[in-house]
């Protein structure tokens, strides 16, 4: 069973360690079973693709994103534009809302 993810699809995140350190991108996919995320333009790898004329696929060497561990990224606050930890605020109706730990603004769109 995977951990509870604070990061969601379409969040802007920044890599804090590794080959792509300090690069930012949008979360494309969450792989909760392996505690990994796929981020747009981060951790690019080259894969060879065989041509398939029936599906109109050209062959060659493709570059695609590979998953990166959740511990190697941090969320970028849309208000203050800084990397931040994620806090929670419980509203009057009982729903939880994600907030920025730096500027205390809401992270919900």
Secondary structure as GFF3:
##gff-version 3
##sequence-region A 1 109
A	DSSP	beta_strand	12	15	.	.	.	ID=ss1
A	DSSP	beta_strand	24	31	.	.	.	ID=ss2
A	DSSP	three_ten_helix	32	34	.	.	.	ID=ss3
A	DSSP	beta_strand	36	39	.	.	.	ID=ss4
A	DSSP	beta_strand	44	49	.	.	.	ID=ss5
A	DSSP	three_ten_helix	53	55	.	.	.	ID=ss6
A	DSSP	beta_strand	60	65	.	.	.	ID=ss7
A	DSSP	beta_strand	68	69	.	.	.	ID=ss8
A	DSSP	three_ten_helix	70	72	.	.	.	ID=ss9
A	DSSP	beta_strand	73	76	.	.	.	ID=ss10
A	DSSP	beta_strand	83	84	.	.	.	ID=ss11
A	DSSP	beta_strand	86	90	.	.	.	ID=ss12
A	DSSP	beta_strand	96	100	.	.	.	ID=ss13
###
